[in-house]
């Protein structure tokens, strides 16, 4: 079975450019999470969705960040404009809520470098 | 607000030796507790979880963890470490109800295994 699929795996961009990260969750999962991992701050939850609806976006750092989930099989995290401090690994994770809350299945991450 | 502390940033053990990774949490009610493992360049994988019931939980790859409410701890153990266990380990706490899925992760413990 396919796991959580993220693209791109690596992205290098210049400050001020728009960045879009993509995620395909595991089929049938009803929760989707975006996390950010940095050396300084560790793993931070940015936003999560339930049945394509954003439930909690309190972790989104600022208005430059936005996330969407237009359908059950696709989500995007957009940064516009990007800044060097956005450099991090961004993880998408999905889960099946009623069965096993908190059991997240992570993608391999998108490593973002903003120059 | 919930929080997790992993006191040890880096632990080194010899192959075949026993292992204990420490985790302390802060949460007002009975927490959901998790241990995840991350290999270099990969996403996180669930090792084990505690929701309720028996305080000693078994996980994959021969790992176990014990929930001790009086000490607010959920330490991870393995009787005999293999070289393939070298990775970073994260303890996490989650809430139920309306905060379902909002896991808070510790800073992680890097495990190095000497032959």
gemmi code that builds the backbone of each chain (N, CA, C; Angstrom):
import gemmi

chains = {
    "A": [
        ("UNK", (0.842, -1.200, 0.000), (0.000, 0.000, 0.000), (0.876, 1.249, 0.000)),
        ("UNK", (0.450, 2.271, -0.732), (1.211, 3.503, -0.763), (1.029, 4.219, 0.565)),
        ("UNK", (2.118, 4.812, 1.028), (2.041, 5.613, 2.234), (1.694, 7.040, 1.870)),
        ("UNK", (1.998, 7.961, 2.773), (1.794, 9.380, 2.524), (2.867, 9.837, 1.536)),
        ("UNK", (2.422, 10.513, 0.506), (3.352, 10.930, -0.543), (3.468, 12.442, -0.547)),
        ("UNK", (4.710, 12.927, -0.461), (4.958, 14.358, -0.461), (5.836, 14.736, -1.646)),
        ("UNK", (5.591, 15.914, -2.153), (6.450, 16.453, -3.204), (6.526, 17.973, -3.075)),
        ("UNK", (7.647, 18.552, -3.475), (8.894, 17.890, -3.847), (9.634, 17.380, -2.610)),
        ("UNK", (10.609, 16.533, -2.779), (11.406, 16.069, -1.641), (12.399, 17.140, -1.210)),
        ("UNK", (12.877, 17.875, -2.191), (13.822, 18.957, -1.908), (13.418, 20.172, -2.737)),
        ("UNK", (13.519, 21.327, -2.115), (13.203, 22.565, -2.828), (14.189, 23.622, -2.356)),
        ("UNK", (14.875, 24.229, -3.325), (15.751, 25.347, -3.024), (15.207, 26.556, -3.772)),
        ("UNK", (14.970, 27.628, -3.055), (14.395, 28.795, -3.688), (15.018, 30.051, -3.108)),
        ("UNK", (14.715, 31.164, -3.725), (15.261, 32.426, -3.244), (14.207, 33.181, -2.445)),
        ("UNK", (14.671, 33.952, -1.524), (13.786, 34.755, -0.691), (12.811, 35.548, -1.555)),
        ("UNK", (11.570, 35.535, -1.147), (10.553, 36.275, -1.866), (9.755, 35.434, -2.846)),
        ("UNK", (10.250, 34.248, -3.163), (9.547, 33.388, -4.105), (8.423, 32.638, -3.403)),
        ("UNK", (7.459, 32.220, -4.199), (6.358, 31.400, -3.677), (6.774, 29.937, -3.678)),
        ("UNK", (6.424, 29.239, -2.616), (6.721, 27.819, -2.480), (5.413, 27.063, -2.239)),
        ("UNK", (5.226, 25.981, -2.966), (4.050, 25.135, -2.748), (4.504, 23.703, -2.495)),
        ("UNK", (4.116, 23.188, -1.358), (4.402, 21.805, -0.990), (3.114, 20.999, -1.103)),
        ("UNK", (3.258, 19.766, -1.557), (2.086, 18.948, -1.846), (2.078, 17.656, -1.050)),
        ("UNK", (0.881, 17.174, -0.787), (0.748, 15.967, 0.029), (-0.440, 15.149, -0.450)),
        ("UNK", (-0.223, 13.853, -0.573), (-1.299, 12.909, -0.837), (-1.387, 11.980, 0.358)),
        ("UNK", (-2.466, 12.039, 1.111), (-2.569, 11.178, 2.311), (-2.884, 9.742, 1.936)),
        ("UNK", (-2.856, 8.879, 2.909), (-3.242, 7.487, 2.700), (-4.738, 7.424, 2.441)),
        ("UNK", (-5.098, 6.664, 1.444), (-6.501, 6.565, 1.070), (-7.343, 6.078, 2.249)),
        ("UNK", (-8.445, 6.788, 2.492), (-9.344, 6.401, 3.579), (-9.081, 7.119, 4.890)),
        ("UNK", (-7.920, 7.719, 5.023), (-7.640, 8.476, 6.245), (-8.421, 9.782, 6.229)),
        ("UNK", (-8.944, 10.159, 7.429), (-9.792, 11.339, 7.487), (-9.139, 12.538, 8.169)),
        ("UNK", (-7.908, 12.345, 8.665), (-7.188, 13.464, 9.264), (-5.887, 13.691, 8.492)),
        ("UNK", (-5.534, 14.954, 8.319), (-4.279, 15.304, 7.661), (-3.609, 16.421, 8.445)),
        ("UNK", (-2.302, 16.248, 8.641), (-1.529, 17.165, 9.468), (-0.335, 17.688, 8.679)),
        ("UNK", (-0.007, 18.947, 8.908), (1.246, 19.520, 8.412), (2.105, 19.880, 9.625)),
        ("UNK", (3.331, 19.328, 9.652), (4.309, 19.627, 10.685), (5.541, 20.257, 10.046)),
        ("UNK", (6.244, 21.027, 10.851), (7.515, 21.601, 10.428), (8.587, 21.165, 11.425)),
        ("UNK", (9.751, 20.774, 10.926), (10.834, 20.319, 11.793), (12.078, 21.154, 11.548)),
        ("UNK", (12.580, 21.761, 12.606), (13.840, 22.497, 12.567), (14.693, 22.083, 13.748)),
        ("UNK", (15.975, 22.344, 13.647), (16.866, 22.014, 14.753), (16.504, 22.811, 15.990)),
        ("UNK", (16.159, 24.069, 15.795), (15.924, 24.948, 16.943), (14.592, 24.678, 17.623)),
        ("UNK", (13.573, 24.409, 16.868), (12.216, 24.332, 17.427), (11.624, 22.937, 17.424)),
        ("UNK", (12.359, 21.992, 16.846), (11.852, 20.620, 16.821), (10.666, 20.472, 15.890)),
        ("UNK", (9.740, 19.592, 16.247), (8.552, 19.325, 15.438), (7.401, 20.199, 15.916)),
        ("UNK", (6.873, 20.984, 15.002), (5.771, 21.879, 15.337), (4.578, 21.563, 14.438)),
        ("UNK", (3.412, 21.449, 15.039), (2.202, 21.275, 14.263), (1.780, 22.621, 13.696)),
        ("UNK", (1.618, 22.671, 12.381), (1.205, 23.912, 11.734), (-0.309, 24.002, 11.624)),
        ("UNK", (-0.911, 22.941, 11.079), (-2.347, 22.936, 10.830), (-2.797, 21.499, 10.675)),
        ("UNK", (-4.075, 21.237, 11.010), (-4.596, 19.940, 10.644), (-6.037, 20.017, 10.177)),
        ("UNK", (-6.406, 19.050, 9.365), (-7.713, 18.970, 8.724), (-8.426, 17.686, 9.161)),
        ("UNK", (-9.734, 17.779, 9.237), (-10.564, 16.602, 9.419), (-11.615, 16.615, 8.323)),
        ("UNK", (-11.662, 15.543, 7.544), (-12.601, 15.494, 6.419), (-12.504, 16.748, 5.553)),
        ("UNK", (-11.290, 17.141, 5.265), (-10.945, 18.244, 4.369), (-11.194, 19.631, 4.973)),
        ("UNK", (-11.659, 19.699, 6.190), (-11.958, 20.979, 6.828), (-10.840, 21.334, 7.809)),
        ("UNK", (-10.293, 22.549, 7.728), (-9.260, 22.916, 8.709), (-9.845, 23.005, 10.108)),
        ("UNK", (-9.202, 22.321, 11.044), (-9.696, 22.269, 12.417), (-8.920, 23.215, 13.318)),
        ("UNK", (-7.621, 23.246, 13.144), (-6.785, 24.059, 14.021), (-5.589, 24.560, 13.222)),
        ("UNK", (-5.533, 25.855, 13.014), (-4.402, 26.433, 12.279), (-3.582, 27.355, 13.179)),
        ("UNK", (-3.697, 27.155, 14.465), (-3.019, 28.056, 15.406), (-1.502, 27.963, 15.322)),
        ("UNK", (-0.994, 26.923, 14.727), (0.454, 26.771, 14.588), (1.028, 27.406, 13.339)),
        ("UNK", (0.183, 27.889, 12.467), (0.687, 28.562, 11.256), (1.386, 29.842, 11.685)),
        ("UNK", (2.643, 29.989, 11.307), (3.445, 31.077, 11.882), (2.943, 32.471, 11.529)),
        ("UNK", (2.473, 32.678, 10.340), (2.019, 34.022, 9.966), (1.250, 33.940, 8.658)),
        ("UNK", (0.754, 35.096, 8.230), (-0.123, 35.110, 7.051), (0.574, 34.675, 5.775)),
        ("UNK", (1.868, 34.593, 5.788), (2.571, 34.141, 4.584), (2.308, 32.654, 4.327)),
        ("UNK", (1.854, 31.957, 5.348), (1.586, 30.519, 5.233), (0.093, 30.290, 5.028)),
        ("UNK", (-0.222, 29.395, 4.097), (-1.605, 28.994, 3.915), (-1.645, 27.521, 3.532)),
        ("UNK", (-2.719, 26.856, 3.900), (-2.881, 25.443, 3.569), (-4.295, 25.189, 3.097)),
        ("UNK", (-4.405, 24.283, 2.157), (-5.703, 23.924, 1.618), (-5.813, 22.414, 1.486)),
        ("UNK", (-7.033, 21.952, 1.492), (-7.302, 20.541, 1.234), (-8.564, 20.475, 0.387)),
        ("UNK", (-8.425, 20.592, -0.930), (-9.595, 20.657, -1.803), (-10.371, 19.346, -1.890)),
        ("UNK", (-9.705, 18.232, -1.602), (-10.406, 16.944, -1.596), (-9.667, 15.991, -0.667)),
        ("UNK", (-10.206, 14.811, -0.516), (-9.671, 13.869, 0.471), (-8.310, 13.309, 0.105)),
        ("UNK", (-7.871, 13.536, -1.100), (-6.626, 12.908, -1.535), (-5.521, 13.912, -1.836)),
        ("UNK", (-5.706, 15.168, -1.435), (-4.694, 16.149, -1.811), (-4.722, 17.352, -0.871)),
        ("UNK", (-3.523, 17.792, -0.501), (-3.409, 19.000, 0.312), (-2.163, 19.761, -0.121)),
        ("UNK", (-2.201, 21.071, 0.050), (-1.049, 21.901, -0.249), (-0.748, 22.815, 0.924)),
        ("UNK", (0.516, 23.112, 1.063), (0.999, 24.115, 2.010), (1.779, 25.129, 1.193)),
        ("UNK", (1.343, 26.370, 1.264), (1.941, 27.404, 0.441), (2.595, 28.460, 1.326)),
        ("UNK", (3.747, 28.926, 0.896), (4.457, 30.005, 1.581), (4.699, 31.100, 0.546)),
        ("UNK", (4.157, 32.289, 0.827), (4.280, 33.384, -0.119), (4.240, 34.720, 0.616)),
        ("UNK", (5.329, 35.488, 0.576), (6.645, 35.177, 0.040), (7.487, 34.382, 1.036)),
        ("UNK", (8.409, 33.607, 0.531), (9.254, 32.797, 1.404), (10.400, 33.635, 1.971)),
        ("UNK", (10.875, 33.237, 3.150), (11.986, 33.902, 3.823), (12.990, 32.842, 4.276)),
        ("UNK", (14.247, 33.229, 4.463), (15.257, 32.247, 4.897), (14.870, 31.503, 6.167)),
        ("UNK", (14.167, 32.142, 7.079), (13.791, 31.464, 8.333), (12.721, 30.395, 8.127)),
        ("UNK", (12.182, 30.299, 6.928), (11.230, 29.226, 6.624), (11.941, 27.923, 6.270)),
        ("UNK", (13.243, 27.971, 6.134), (14.009, 26.763, 5.809), (13.790, 25.717, 6.895)),
        ("UNK", (13.360, 24.536, 6.471), (12.983, 23.476, 7.414), (12.606, 22.246, 6.612)),
        ("UNK", (12.309, 21.175, 7.324), (11.686, 20.014, 6.700), (10.208, 20.045, 7.061)),
        ("UNK", (9.379, 19.983, 6.051), (7.934, 20.027, 6.246), (7.373, 18.620, 6.042)),
        ("UNK", (6.683, 18.139, 7.053), (6.103, 16.802, 6.999), (4.588, 16.882, 6.899)),
        ("UNK", (4.065, 16.020, 6.090), (2.639, 15.778, 6.053), (2.391, 14.417, 6.695)),
        ("UNK", (1.302, 14.309, 7.430), (0.946, 13.041, 8.062), (-0.560, 12.862, 7.971)),
        ("UNK", (-0.999, 11.614, 7.928), (-2.440, 11.353, 7.932), (-2.757, 10.284, 8.958)),
        ("UNK", (-4.025, 10.234, 9.352), (-4.446, 9.215, 10.302), (-5.925, 8.905, 10.123)),
        ("UNK", (-6.317, 7.778, 10.708), (-7.709, 7.346, 10.696), (-8.242, 7.575, 12.099)),
        ("UNK", (-9.033, 8.631, 12.220), (-9.344, 9.151, 13.539), (-10.001, 8.209, 14.501)),
        ("UNK", (-11.126, 7.618, 14.109), (-11.890, 6.835, 15.064), (-11.190, 5.575, 15.505)),
        ("UNK", (-10.334, 5.053, 14.688), (-9.712, 3.770, 14.972), (-8.560, 3.913, 15.938)),
        ("UNK", (-7.709, 4.854, 15.654), (-6.476, 4.949, 16.442), (-6.030, 6.397, 16.525)),
        ("UNK", (-6.653, 7.189, 17.398), (-6.285, 8.600, 17.473), (-4.812, 8.781, 17.822)),
        ("UNK", (-4.179, 9.674, 17.114), (-2.783, 9.964, 17.379), (-1.811, 9.075, 16.640)),
        ("UNK", (-2.301, 8.016, 15.991), (-1.380, 7.171, 15.230), (-1.211, 7.798, 13.854)),
        ("UNK", (-0.181, 8.605, 13.733), (0.053, 9.338, 12.507), (0.990, 8.572, 11.586)),
        ("UNK", (0.681, 8.634, 10.303), (1.546, 8.063, 9.281), (2.188, 9.236, 8.540)),
        ("UNK", (3.507, 9.320, 8.625), (4.224, 10.457, 8.075), (4.750, 10.173, 6.669)),
        ("UNK", (4.757, 11.218, 5.867), (5.495, 11.174, 4.625), (6.980, 11.337, 4.885)),
        ("UNK", (7.760, 11.318, 3.827), (9.214, 11.414, 3.973), (9.686, 12.853, 4.102)),
        ("UNK", (8.788, 13.791, 3.950), (9.124, 15.183, 4.168), (9.575, 15.909, 2.913)),
        ("UNK", (9.416, 17.226, 2.976), (9.915, 18.126, 1.926), (10.926, 19.058, 2.584)),
        ("UNK", (12.162, 18.939, 2.136), (13.216, 19.792, 2.717), (13.281, 21.091, 1.936)),
        ("UNK", (12.975, 22.187, 2.606), (12.934, 23.496, 1.966), (14.134, 24.320, 2.407)),
        ("UNK", (14.833, 24.868, 1.424), (15.928, 25.794, 1.692), (15.615, 27.104, 0.978)),
        ("UNK", (15.554, 28.172, 1.754), (15.292, 29.502, 1.197), (16.563, 30.327, 1.326)),
        ("UNK", (17.091, 30.730, 0.196), (18.374, 31.465, 0.189), (18.160, 32.968, 0.300)),
    ],
    "B": [
        ("UNK", (-1.652, 23.754, 28.822), (-1.124, 23.221, 27.569), (-0.239, 22.018, 27.866)),
        ("UNK", (-0.275, 21.084, 26.950), (0.531, 19.876, 27.144), (1.970, 20.132, 26.733)),
        ("UNK", (2.894, 19.402, 27.329), (4.300, 19.520, 26.965), (5.003, 18.197, 27.215)),
        ("UNK", (6.141, 18.029, 26.550), (6.930, 16.804, 26.665), (8.392, 17.182, 26.824)),
        ("UNK", (9.064, 16.515, 27.728), (10.486, 16.732, 27.929), (11.240, 15.427, 27.755)),
        ("UNK", (12.217, 15.459, 26.886), (13.132, 14.330, 26.755), (14.483, 14.836, 27.242)),
        ("UNK", (14.892, 14.418, 28.423), (16.076, 15.025, 29.054), (17.390, 14.745, 28.337)),
        ("UNK", (17.435, 13.640, 27.613), (18.679, 13.230, 26.974), (18.654, 13.575, 25.491)),
        ("UNK", (19.569, 14.447, 25.075), (19.624, 14.829, 23.662), (20.274, 13.723, 22.841)),
        ("UNK", (21.303, 13.098, 23.436), (22.074, 12.107, 22.696), (22.476, 10.986, 23.660)),
        ("UNK", (22.247, 9.743, 23.236), (22.638, 8.581, 24.028), (23.440, 7.637, 23.143)),
        ("UNK", (24.513, 7.104, 23.699), (25.326, 6.131, 22.975), (25.347, 4.831, 23.763)),
        ("UNK", (25.064, 3.737, 23.094), (25.105, 2.419, 23.734), (25.849, 1.451, 22.829)),
        ("UNK", (26.305, 0.372, 23.410), (26.938, -0.689, 22.631), (25.880, -1.669, 22.154)),
        ("UNK", (26.112, -2.242, 21.010), (25.180, -3.235, 20.484), (25.040, -4.378, 21.485)),
        ("UNK", (23.800, -4.771, 21.728), (23.537, -5.835, 22.692), (23.236, -5.326, 24.092)),
        ("UNK", (23.567, -4.076, 24.363), (23.279, -3.500, 25.673), (21.802, -3.126, 25.759)),
        ("UNK", (21.353, -2.931, 26.999), (19.967, -2.499, 27.197), (19.868, -0.993, 27.000)),
        ("UNK", (18.629, -0.550, 26.780), (18.396, 0.864, 26.471), (17.197, 1.375, 27.243)),
        ("UNK", (17.301, 2.579, 27.746), (16.144, 3.268, 28.294), (16.220, 4.731, 27.884)),
        ("UNK", (15.180, 5.192, 27.217), (15.065, 6.596, 26.836), (13.977, 7.225, 27.679)),
        ("UNK", (14.293, 8.361, 28.252), (13.390, 8.993, 29.196), (12.434, 9.983, 28.535)),
        ("UNK", (11.236, 10.052, 29.094), (10.223, 10.984, 28.611), (9.357, 11.403, 29.793)),
        ("UNK", (9.225, 12.708, 29.985), (8.311, 13.239, 30.985), (7.317, 14.145, 30.292)),
        ("UNK", (6.082, 14.079, 30.716), (5.046, 14.854, 30.065), (4.318, 15.709, 31.085)),
        ("UNK", (3.622, 16.700, 30.546), (2.765, 17.542, 31.375), (1.426, 17.641, 30.674)),
        ("UNK", (0.395, 17.203, 31.388), (-0.957, 17.245, 30.807), (-1.957, 17.110, 31.934)),
        ("UNK", (-3.057, 17.827, 31.829), (-3.995, 17.903, 32.942), (-4.839, 16.674, 33.156)),
        ("UNK", (-5.049, 15.890, 32.121), (-5.900, 14.708, 32.250), (-5.081, 13.481, 31.868)),
        ("UNK", (-5.767, 12.372, 31.701), (-5.057, 11.179, 31.259), (-4.626, 11.375, 29.811)),
        ("UNK", (-3.358, 11.289, 29.562), (-2.885, 11.602, 28.217), (-2.879, 10.387, 27.299)),
        ("UNK", (-2.830, 10.674, 26.029), (-2.447, 9.658, 25.055), (-0.940, 9.849, 24.859)),
        ("UNK", (-0.176, 8.779, 24.937), (1.281, 8.875, 24.861), (1.815, 8.007, 23.737)),
        ("UNK", (2.846, 8.489, 23.090), (3.381, 7.817, 21.909), (4.910, 7.899, 21.922)),
        ("UNK", (5.514, 6.921, 21.274), (6.913, 6.988, 20.886), (6.996, 6.763, 19.388)),
        ("UNK", (7.723, 7.693, 18.733), (7.969, 7.599, 17.310), (9.477, 7.506, 17.098)),
        ("UNK", (9.857, 6.901, 15.962), (11.271, 6.810, 15.598), (11.462, 7.416, 14.214)),
        ("UNK", (12.579, 8.120, 14.042), (12.886, 8.744, 12.761), (14.296, 8.367, 12.327)),
        ("UNK", (14.389, 7.674, 11.213), (15.695, 7.385, 10.633), (16.103, 8.559, 9.753)),
        ("UNK", (17.401, 8.741, 9.520), (17.868, 9.898, 8.736), (17.174, 10.007, 7.383)),
        ("UNK", (16.686, 11.189, 7.081), (16.045, 11.434, 5.799), (14.668, 10.839, 5.644)),
        ("UNK", (14.127, 10.353, 6.722), (12.815, 9.701, 6.666), (11.793, 10.428, 7.531)),
        ("UNK", (10.550, 10.050, 7.344), (9.522, 10.554, 8.242), (9.500, 9.756, 9.537)),
        ("UNK", (8.591, 10.094, 10.411), (8.492, 9.412, 11.691), (7.615, 8.175, 11.561)),
        ("UNK", (7.965, 7.159, 12.343), (7.201, 5.909, 12.362), (6.798, 5.616, 13.803)),
        ("UNK", (5.548, 5.227, 13.990), (5.057, 4.928, 15.333), (5.668, 3.633, 15.856)),
        ("UNK", (6.246, 3.698, 17.068), (6.786, 2.509, 17.736), (5.729, 1.870, 18.642)),
        ("UNK", (5.084, 2.695, 19.441), (4.070, 2.201, 20.360), (3.246, 3.366, 20.889)),
        ("UNK", (2.134, 3.000, 21.565), (1.227, 4.029, 22.063), (0.568, 3.539, 23.349)),
        ("UNK", (0.166, 4.492, 24.178), (-0.593, 4.201, 25.383), (-1.836, 5.067, 25.386)),
        ("UNK", (-2.978, 4.403, 25.537), (-4.243, 5.135, 25.660), (-4.839, 4.931, 27.051)),
        ("UNK", (-4.875, 3.678, 27.484), (-5.452, 3.348, 28.787), (-5.120, 1.900, 29.076)),
        ("UNK", (-5.485, 1.422, 30.265), (-5.314, 0.019, 30.578), (-3.918, -0.298, 31.081)),
        ("UNK", (-3.415, -1.442, 30.661), (-2.104, -1.913, 31.109), (-1.049, -0.834, 30.891)),
        ("UNK", (-0.314, -0.536, 31.944), (0.651, 0.566, 31.853), (1.940, 0.176, 31.145)),
        ("UNK", (2.138, -1.104, 30.899), (3.306, -1.562, 30.150), (2.822, -1.920, 28.750)),
        ("UNK", (3.312, -1.198, 27.767), (2.852, -1.421, 26.399), (4.001, -1.930, 25.545)),
        ("UNK", (3.642, -2.838, 24.668), (4.633, -3.412, 23.756), (4.493, -2.754, 22.393)),
        ("UNK", (5.609, -2.600, 21.718), (5.580, -1.989, 20.404), (6.309, -2.835, 19.388)),
        ("UNK", (6.604, -2.221, 18.273), (7.314, -2.927, 17.221), (8.807, -2.939, 17.513)),
        ("UNK", (9.518, -3.802, 16.821), (10.982, -3.874, 16.886), (11.494, -4.208, 18.290)),
        ("UNK", (10.676, -4.827, 19.118), (11.124, -5.247, 20.440), (11.117, -4.173, 21.502)),
        ("UNK", (10.547, -3.020, 21.223), (10.484, -1.922, 22.184), (9.267, -2.060, 23.096)),
        ("UNK", (9.412, -1.528, 24.309), (8.311, -1.434, 25.238), (8.421, -0.107, 25.990)),
        ("UNK", (7.320, 0.317, 26.575), (7.326, 1.546, 27.362), (6.384, 1.374, 28.533)),
        ("UNK", (6.687, 2.061, 29.609), (5.872, 1.967, 30.809), (5.347, 3.336, 31.202)),
        ("UNK", (4.043, 3.424, 31.372), (3.389, 4.655, 31.802), (3.368, 4.679, 33.329)),
        ("UNK", (3.942, 5.723, 33.894), (3.918, 5.903, 35.349), (3.282, 7.258, 35.651)),
        ("UNK", (2.029, 7.183, 36.057), (1.283, 8.423, 36.294), (1.911, 9.245, 37.424)),
        ("UNK", (2.363, 8.578, 38.466), (2.907, 9.292, 39.631), (4.173, 10.075, 39.277)),
        ("UNK", (4.872, 9.619, 38.253), (6.103, 10.292, 37.846), (5.939, 11.073, 36.549)),
        ("UNK", (4.724, 11.058, 35.999), (4.463, 11.715, 34.703), (5.517, 11.294, 33.685)),
        ("UNK", (5.763, 9.988, 33.628), (6.804, 9.507, 32.723), (6.280, 8.414, 31.808)),
        ("UNK", (6.965, 8.265, 30.722), (6.624, 7.229, 29.725), (7.941, 6.847, 29.056)),
        ("UNK", (8.759, 6.105, 29.769), (10.100, 5.771, 29.299), (10.080, 4.587, 28.342)),
        ("UNK", (10.923, 4.671, 27.359), (11.031, 3.642, 26.320), (12.201, 2.729, 26.653)),
        ("UNK", (12.007, 1.430, 26.480), (13.055, 0.467, 26.822), (13.197, -0.592, 25.737)),
        ("UNK", (14.408, -1.125, 25.697), (14.665, -2.288, 24.850), (15.772, -3.100, 25.522)),
        ("UNK", (15.585, -4.404, 25.689), (16.549, -5.196, 26.452), (17.892, -5.369, 25.755)),
        ("UNK", (17.890, -5.385, 24.422), (19.136, -5.621, 23.693), (19.084, -4.829, 22.391)),
        ("UNK", (19.959, -3.842, 22.294), (19.912, -2.923, 21.154), (20.666, -3.503, 19.957)),
        ("UNK", (20.121, -3.283, 18.788), (20.735, -3.712, 17.532), (21.255, -2.477, 16.803)),
        ("UNK", (22.256, -2.666, 15.957), (22.842, -1.510, 15.255), (21.776, -0.759, 14.447)),
        ("UNK", (20.778, -1.489, 13.961), (19.738, -0.859, 13.146), (18.805, 0.031, 13.974)),
        ("UNK", (18.935, 0.008, 15.289), (18.108, 0.876, 16.130), (18.631, 2.307, 16.182)),
        ("UNK", (19.807, 2.550, 15.630), (20.348, 3.901, 15.618), (19.415, 4.819, 14.843)),
        ("UNK", (18.942, 5.855, 15.498), (17.934, 6.750, 14.913), (17.647, 7.842, 15.938)),
        ("UNK", (16.669, 8.675, 15.635), (16.205, 9.663, 16.603), (14.817, 9.246, 17.082)),
        ("UNK", (14.608, 9.367, 18.375), (13.383, 8.890, 19.003), (12.627, 10.065, 19.616)),
        ("UNK", (11.345, 10.102, 19.344), (10.509, 11.196, 19.817), (9.369, 10.657, 20.676)),
        ("UNK", (9.214, 11.266, 21.826), (8.057, 11.014, 22.674), (7.020, 12.085, 22.351)),
        ("UNK", (5.751, 11.721, 22.400), (4.701, 12.690, 22.086), (3.500, 12.469, 22.993)),
        ("UNK", (2.796, 13.540, 23.271), (1.570, 13.476, 24.063), (0.437, 14.072, 23.248)),
        ("UNK", (-0.718, 13.456, 23.332), (-1.863, 13.936, 22.591), (-3.078, 14.029, 23.478)),
        ("UNK", (-4.016, 14.851, 23.042), (-5.261, 15.021, 23.778), (-6.392, 14.423, 22.962)),
        ("UNK", (-7.471, 14.165, 23.602), (-8.633, 13.646, 22.908), (-9.638, 14.744, 22.682)),
        ("UNK", (-10.849, 14.333, 22.435), (-11.927, 15.298, 22.263), (-11.666, 16.249, 21.124)),
        ("UNK", (-11.907, 17.515, 21.363), (-11.796, 18.511, 20.306), (-10.356, 18.763, 19.899)),
        ("UNK", (-9.418, 18.320, 20.681), (-8.004, 18.507, 20.324), (-7.394, 17.252, 19.756)),
        ("UNK", (-8.258, 16.354, 19.321), (-7.768, 15.106, 18.768), (-6.660, 15.328, 17.753)),
        ("UNK", (-5.634, 14.502, 17.844), (-4.588, 14.517, 16.841), (-3.568, 15.604, 17.026)),
        ("UNK", (-3.776, 16.504, 17.953), (-2.838, 17.597, 18.136), (-1.710, 17.109, 19.035)),
        ("UNK", (-0.793, 16.360, 18.448), (0.316, 15.816, 19.204), (1.358, 16.884, 19.476)),
        ("UNK", (1.886, 16.861, 20.694), (3.033, 17.683, 21.047), (4.226, 16.761, 21.210)),
        ("UNK", (5.279, 17.047, 20.473), (6.464, 16.194, 20.478), (7.540, 16.757, 21.388)),
        ("UNK", (8.340, 15.848, 21.962), (9.542, 16.253, 22.643), (10.614, 16.625, 21.628)),
        ("UNK", (11.748, 17.064, 22.135), (12.823, 17.521, 21.262), (13.596, 16.376, 20.618)),
        ("UNK", (13.367, 15.184, 21.078), (14.009, 14.027, 20.467), (15.276, 13.605, 21.190)),
        ("UNK", (15.574, 12.313, 21.099), (16.827, 11.746, 21.605), (17.488, 10.988, 20.480)),
        ("UNK", (18.720, 11.369, 20.180), (19.473, 10.680, 19.133), (20.187, 9.490, 19.753)),
        ("UNK", (19.962, 8.332, 19.174), (20.595, 7.109, 19.669), (21.706, 6.679, 18.714)),
        ("UNK", (22.905, 6.557, 19.249), (24.035, 6.016, 18.506), (24.356, 4.646, 19.071)),
        ("UNK", (24.593, 3.678, 18.192), (24.893, 2.317, 18.617), (26.307, 1.962, 18.160)),
        ("UNK", (27.152, 1.635, 19.119), (28.526, 1.202, 18.813), (28.570, -0.307, 18.614)),
        ("UNK", (29.365, -0.777, 17.639), (29.451, -2.222, 17.405), (30.151, -2.943, 18.542)),
    ],
}
model = gemmi.Model(1)
for chain_id, residues in chains.items():
    chain = gemmi.Chain(chain_id)
    for i, (resn, *xyz) in enumerate(residues, 1):
        res = gemmi.Residue()
        res.name, res.seqid = resn, gemmi.SeqId(i, " ")
        for name, pos in zip(("N", "CA", "C"), xyz):
            atom = gemmi.Atom()
            atom.name, atom.element = name, gemmi.Element(name[0])
            atom.pos, atom.b_iso = gemmi.Position(*pos), 0.0
            res.add_atom(atom)
        chain.add_residue(res)
    model.add_chain(chain)
structure = gemmi.Structure()
structure.add_model(model)
structure.setup_entities()
